[in-house]
Amino acid sequence: MNHAAITVHVDALRGDNSHHQAETVFKAFARALRMAVEADPRAAGAIPSTKGTL
């Protein structure tokens, strides 16, 4: 299985050209996703967890 089973809501708050708005949404989401999944060099060797912080 390769489905994320998530829902993503993105608002393009400014812009008149729908092509540029769509382009911005995809680029911003891709950058945010990359930041969310890449390893944190400050936590080398640690298991990533939010247990006890949420």
C-alpha positions as a Markdown table, in Angstrom:
| # | Residue | x | y | z |
|---|---|---|---|---|
| 1 | Met | 0.0 | 0.0 | 0.0 |
| 2 | Asn | 1.3 | 3.5 | -0.8 |
| 3 | His | -1.5 | 5.8 | 0.3 |
| 4 | Ala | -0.9 | 8.5 | 2.9 |
| 5 | Ala | -4.5 | 8.5 | 4.1 |
| 6 | Ile | -4.3 | 12.2 | 5.0 |
| 7 | Thr | -6.3 | 15.3 | 4.1 |
| 8 | Val | -4.4 | 18.5 | 3.3 |
| 9 | His | -6.0 | 22.0 | 3.3 |
| 10 | Val | -4.0 | 24.8 | 1.6 |
| 11 | Asp | -5.2 | 28.3 | 1.1 |
| 12 | Ala | -3.7 | 30.6 | -1.6 |
| 13 | Leu | -4.5 | 33.9 | 0.0 |
| 14 | Arg | -3.3 | 36.2 | -2.7 |
| 15 | Gly | -2.9 | 36.3 | -6.5 |
| 16 | Asp | -5.0 | 36.9 | -9.6 |
| 17 | Asn | -3.5 | 34.2 | -11.9 |
| 18 | Ser | -4.9 | 30.8 | -11.1 |
| 19 | His | -1.9 | 29.1 | -12.8 |
| 20 | His | 0.5 | 30.9 | -10.5 |
| 21 | Gln | -1.7 | 30.2 | -7.4 |
| 22 | Ala | -1.6 | 26.4 | -8.2 |
| 23 | Glu | 2.1 | 26.5 | -8.8 |
| 24 | Thr | 2.6 | 28.2 | -5.5 |
| 25 | Val | 0.5 | 25.7 | -3.6 |
| 26 | Phe | 2.3 | 22.7 | -5.0 |
| 27 | Lys | 5.8 | 24.3 | -4.4 |
| 28 | Ala | 4.9 | 25.3 | -0.8 |
| 29 | Phe | 3.5 | 21.9 | 0.0 |
| 30 | Ala | 6.5 | 20.1 | -1.5 |
| 31 | Arg | 8.9 | 22.2 | 0.6 |
| 32 | Ala | 6.9 | 21.7 | 3.8 |
| 33 | Leu | 6.7 | 18.0 | 3.2 |
| 34 | Arg | 10.4 | 17.7 | 2.6 |
| 35 | Met | 11.2 | 19.6 | 5.8 |
| 36 | Ala | 8.8 | 17.3 | 7.7 |
| 37 | Val | 10.4 | 14.1 | 6.6 |
| 38 | Glu | 14.1 | 14.8 | 6.4 |
| 39 | Ala | 16.3 | 13.7 | 9.2 |
| 40 | Asp | 17.3 | 16.2 | 11.9 |
| 41 | Pro | 21.1 | 16.3 | 12.2 |
| 42 | Arg | 20.7 | 17.6 | 15.8 |
| 43 | Ala | 19.1 | 14.4 | 16.8 |
| 44 | Ala | 21.7 | 11.9 | 15.4 |
| 45 | Gly | 21.1 | 8.4 | 16.6 |
| 46 | Ala | 17.8 | 9.3 | 18.4 |
| 47 | Ile | 14.5 | 7.8 | 17.5 |
| 48 | Pro | 12.2 | 10.7 | 16.4 |
| 49 | Ser | 9.2 | 10.9 | 18.7 |
| 50 | Thr | 6.8 | 13.5 | 20.0 |
| 51 | Lys | 5.8 | 11.3 | 23.0 |
| 52 | Gly | 5.3 | 13.5 | 26.0 |
| 53 | Thr | 5.4 | 16.8 | 24.1 |
| 54 | Leu | 2.0 | 16.9 | 22.5 |
